[in-house]
């Protein structure tokens, strides 16, 4: 569907619908918060019942999320030792065997007939442990899907990686580790085209740093471009999307000159501080090759914030680990997965949809919605159980860090700006099924409203009925049973917190576990402050963002400050 | 993973839809009662909180596994004998009714110690205590001489003389005191061969500051009052008029207000009841701000019988009038509460309840809105509920423990009366005090200060166990010894 994914220059009905849906999330959030407060005052009995119902719902939802967090983490740990490039090479060999009947089986299955060496499949992927069996089981399923689709992947030698780093204020010391990590890939660096998307308005030291990195690393890659994005191009806001789109267009011209077909290119859009693991592009290539509709897909890794995890303040650390966990949980629901932060996608798809939006702050999620709408619902995000690492937001001092963290979270929550645009598109998208529209619209709406309201309901509003209790309520059984039930629910919820703490410790990079055992213990204890942290640095920024959208106070892009010590 | 997600999603939905209503029903008090007629029964509960906490709870003959403060939930409506037992305290017991859907709440049970903590503060033979209610001081005297009058600060438990021992006024006889609740000042009237004198004593500070106001009193007033929050003016009432004394400029405004049959002070306002039965609110400069009653018929019917009314205002909307014969009126229906005999009153602001006492009785009038005539079409207003009628000569009474108890002195005995009860109120005798001496109770300290009956020593008795009152709501303490938990009756 041809749809302009923007809120600029709308008229008539479109403008009306845009404003209506801009107001809706904030209105819903405030209605819930104020409404519950009002009911607590006016009808404390009813409010107490609603709060019990909500608390129980929250508990079950928490258990549900924790369960899939554990499963997702298990899957991540299963895939940690997978040799992705070995699998990529096997896929290359499978291309030759695609017409064989029967299709060769993967070792580990009951009727294997391919593997000459029992227990192995390809280089270094020995079957033996249960984890590897699980990994192979997933691999086998992918191959079966590929087989049924008859959609041959291109040979891995013909697949190129276009990696775009968006830079506005980051100096060389921030960017270079990410570039260096590309040189250490198992995927051939000579098949990687690196582009630094640099803002013209960046300060000279930033520009100099970018060019120095180009000089230093150019020879390691297919090529290394530094694209200067002019300031103030018509139709563009000062957003990251405008910068990377400009760079992507330059890269497209480069690829055309080199006669590299876009369908063989995977583009990865990274923040300046993104550092990938050595097998990231191997994993990405593997998923690209095994997904039949590879030019109708994005590929989402699990973001972790390990670059400066031990130097960052506690509340920033807890929040960003929470973000990683959220992505892990989302990865288990690939039907509704949306791209977030640094991610990858088919370059062909990117070009077809018109690149990233140049006037929207949340370009990372907007590109998914844009593609979904453009391809009439025939687009999805493939979760990759591999990680890439970024910085925890910090500042020169504690207060600056507080401000920076708050502003970053508010920028993340500003993803709610996609809701009105998506809703308008759904009104017109006749080819997207009604069920799919409901599914996505509900997710977009509910996720944002829950983000802005749950923490306040649990921390403050839930206690209002007791506070406002008049005699009639304070003499009732409910007045005494409600706090007891709430206490039991919160005690049960602490099981989830324990699981989260354990997983957060497991997720931490071992090689960066500086300091003693006690540092890890302190890190674990930081999670006890989650109720306070979540209210002020998650729910409040979300409510702030939704309120701004509700009143039409659109946010200018603020580049998150990152510091390394 | 998607399939697994769907399975668990629907499973959790089912769990929610099944258990959420059950939890809500349980929260409302519904329980399943097996038996001859099985089914859902709406239960009630009992909430018990004691001072000190940690008392063992017996419901009937069975010991409950949780200690106070605790909730006894899921009780079928009916009467339950409850007993509370705590070491070094006398057992407390009562039969408590449980109604469906309701909580029977007793949240300020004071357990009586087997031996109350008492201590002698000053082993001098004192004569009397004069309370200055609402302040941190009270007067203690050995004789009626000024030199034998001391000020006791119960916060630091120090005694200091009002007048220096070498003062030339030391030999004068104290004829009366005037004090105002919550004021840190005192007006002392003395007699001597040289005539009457009036001294203004400021009690705050390391030393008592004395000011001689004798020349500002042209006549001996019947009453003297001042606003505790505004010590610029004193108001002396005599023969139906009010003189205003300016303490700053040391001047007198004689007959500042005239033709009064009653007056009171509250928040820098004078409430004046005139002899034509109008009732006005004026500022301290004498300017009329409001006319509160201008109905001669009503005024006469209310105030026509007495010569003078003390007017006590405890909040913006409740005004009390105490006549010379102990008649108690208020600006709320039914206006006339007691026809005679009231000797004193104490208002508990938080619950809007007035404690009144006569020579032989203690009573309470509840002015909280939820209770006053809520079910009647014709508003009747609250009534006096007489809680104790066996007194001989009740002279003092105090609210204790956030209005849950009353401490009163009947002749030379001090009693503690428990109000939060569903049966007959518990009455405890606390102490015997020196004949014709007063007592002082401090809610903040939780202590009763008195003069020992035989020695006259200034002593205190601990009424409230202080350290145990700072509890958060509903913390429950479990029995240390494992016992069979209480079964629902």
Interface residues (C-beta under 8 A of the other chain):
Chain A: X48 X49 X52 X53 X56 X57 X60 X61 X63 X64 X67 X68 X71 X72 X75 X332 X333 X334 X335 X466 X470 X471 X472 X474 X475 X476 X477 X478 X479 X480 X481 X482 X483 X484 X485
Chain B: X1 X2 X4 X5 X8 X9 X12 X15 X16 X19 X20 X23 X24 X26 X27 X28 X29 X43 X44 X45 X47 X71 X73 X101 X102 X103 X105 X370 X473 X474
